[in-house]
Amino acid sequence: MKYPKRIKRRRLHKERRAFAAFLAPSFIGVMIFVLLPFVDVIQRSFMTVMSGKFVGLDNYKKVFTNQAFILAVKNTLHFIGTAIPLLVLLGLAAALVLSKIKEISIIKSLYLFPMAMPTATVVIVWRMFFFKQDFNSLVISYLWKNTGYTIVLWLAGIAAIPNELIEAARVDGANRWKCFIFVKLPCLKGSVYTIVVLSFLNSVKIYREAYLVAGSYPGQDIYLIQHTFNNWYVNLDFDKLAAATVVVGSVLFVVIILLNFLWNREL
């Protein structure tokens, strides 16, 4: 009996070594290029730029009392609260219609065409359609560029729903609306989480479009967090920039963890 146990232990050690060897390059890369720089940013957020003197929470106080940062946070939250629900609902509605098309693979590549276009090209196109570059045009530009990718994710989730569940619900007398609410939506729980998280991260990165449209100092309704970061970087306000980066990074992390917790709860 001892001999087979030794063999199992050796196999287990080999599997663990192979697993560690497989993850080591990625882990080392993340440590060097992500975690260590972020730790350095956290350290700098408690110091002055020139002398490196420890100032405690003074940099954070400057950030939270800065009117430009407060305006940018309000506009970014406004954009996220407007664009994400529209993107999720619009993508779901389009996916439900397109899922009924048999030859969907032929036109699926068209959904991702806006994402393949360079941001500068997208900005030129939207300048042609919108004379006034305001909050609404920014939201429409975001929807136009990201709806196709959202549709593809919805279609993948819809295709994974077993037909037996839908057929059983119809046999029990459920109409299309009840099948959608009580059968399809619960099965799309994982897709909803993925789409919301990706949409949330992409909405925070909408800065490129706003910057190319209106520059470093756009109108007050489209002045976003990244505008503040860019202006502080140009002005060499690295102490405030580091503190604001820690705040924004912490908020993003907490939001994603909270979404994960909510979606993993039993309904």
Buried (B, 14 or more C-beta within 10 A) or exposed (E): EEEEEEEEEEEEEEEEEEEEEEEEEEEEEEEEEEEEEEEEBBEBBBBBBEEEEEBEEBBBEBBEEBEBBEBBBEBBEBBBEBBBEBBBEBBBEBBBEBBEEEEBEEEBEEBEEBBEEEEEEBBEBBEEEBEEBBBEBBBBBBBBBBBBBBBBBBBEBBEEBEEEBBEEBBEEEBEEEEBBEEBBBEBBEEBBBBBBBBBBEBBBEBBBBBBBBBEEEBBEBBBBBBBBBBBBEEEEBBBBBBBBBBBBEEEEEEBBEEBEEEBEEEE
